[in-house]
Amino acid sequence: MTLTLSTDLSVTTSPTQVEEKLQDKQKALRDSIEKGEPKIFGVAQIVIGLLIISYSIPLLSAERTMILNFGVPWWSGLMFVISGTAAIALEKYANLKTVSVCLAVSAVTIIISVIALILYYADFALNPATECHEGLHQMCDHRYYATHFSMGLKTTISLVSMVQTAMSSAFTVILYNQRRSFTDYETMTE
C-alpha cells in the first residue's frame, strides 16, 4: 500500500504494483476456474452420489454380502456428494485456499472410489449369482432371482462409480493445473 501526503495534509492510499499484480493474478485465477465450470462437475458429482445411494436401497432386501456389511454404497455416495458440494463452493469462493481444499477432497474421493470399486469386484467374485434350480412349474427358485437382482444392482452401481472415478480424476487434474499455475502467488496472499 502506498501512502501519499498532500499539502493540505490529506492522506490517500493506493495499491502498490505488487498488490495490483496480485489482484490481477487472483482475477485470472477466478476467471480460469470459472472457465473450468466447477459447478457443472459439482452438480454431476452430487447427482451421481445420490444415484448410488438410491440404487443401493433395494440391496437392503437382498442377501447381506460384503458390500452391505461395509456400507460401501453409502459412504462412497456420501463422499461423492461432499466432493460435489466442495466443487460448487469453489465457484463461489475462487481463491487458492478453496482450490487446495477442493483438490484434496477430490483426491480423497478418487481413493475412496477406487476402494469401493475393488470391494464391488471382490464381492462379485465371492458371491456369484446362483444357477437356476427348476422347481415346480418349470420356474427357477427364489435364490436364483434374488442373486441375479443383487448382481444387477451391484453392477450398475459399480459402473456409475467408474464414471464418478473418471469424472473426479478429470476434475482433480484440472484443479491441480490451476493451482500449480498460481502457486507463485500463494505466499503473497497469506
LUMTI-96243 format. One record per residue (C-alpha): x, y, z. Coordinates in steps of 0.05 Angstrom, whole numbers, plus 5000, padded with zeros to 4 digits. Example, Ala and Ser with C-alpha at 12.3 -4.5 7.8 and 13.67 -1.06 7.14 Angstrom:
BEGIN
524649105156 527349795143 
This chain:
BEGIN
500050005000 502850674980 501351285023 501251974993 501052605035 498653235001 500053955020 493254015055 495353435100 490352945070 492752235063 491051795004 492651064995 493650694931 495649974916 502849834901 504949484837 505748834874 498648884903 495849054834 499548464804 496848014859 489748264847 490648134772 493147424786 487247294833 482447544780 485947094729 485246504777 477746654786 476846714710 480646064696 476645694750 470145964721 472245714652 473045024683 465845054706 466744724775 459244794786 457844304729 462743804759 459743914828 452543814807 454443194768 458142904828 452343044874 447442724826 451842114818 452742054894 445242084905 444141594848 448841094880 445541174948 438541094919 440440494876 443340154937 436940194978 433939564944 440239184963 437739215035 432638685016 437838244984 442637755017 447638105062 454438095029 460938455039 458339075003 452539145051 456538965113 461639505099 456340005075 460240145011 454740484971 453040955027 459941215045 462241244973 455841604952 456442085011 463642244992 461442404921 456242884948 461443214993 466243274934 460743584891 459044074946 466344284950 466544394875 460344834877 463345224935 469645314894 466045714842 463146184894 469646264933 475046214880 481846304914 487945874924 485745604992 479045364966 482545064905 487144694951 481444444995 477444224934 483543894905 484543494969 477243294973 477343074900 483742664912 480542324972 474342194930 478541844877 481741404930 475141224962 472041084894 477740614876 477040254943 469540194931 470739904861 475539394889 470439194942 464939134889 469138674846 471438264906 464138194924 462637954853 467937424859 465937194929 458437194917 456936974846 449736914821 446836224832 444635754778 437435604763 434635014800 427834894769 422434734818 415034664807 412034974745 418735004708 421035624745 427635764780 427935814855 427636464894 435136494907 436636504833 432537124821 434937464885 442337364868 441437604797 437638214821 443138364871 448638264819 445038724770 444439284821 451739204843 454039204771 450139834757 452740174819 459939974802 459240254732 456540904758 462440914808 467240824750 464241434716 464941814781 472241604787 473641844717 470042504729 473542614796 480242464763 479042964707 476843494757 482843364801 487543444742 484144104723 484644354795 491944134801 493744504738 490045124761 493445104829 500344974800 499845564753 498446034810 502745764867 507946304859 502946804887 500446374944 505446654995 503247354979 496047224998 497546945067 
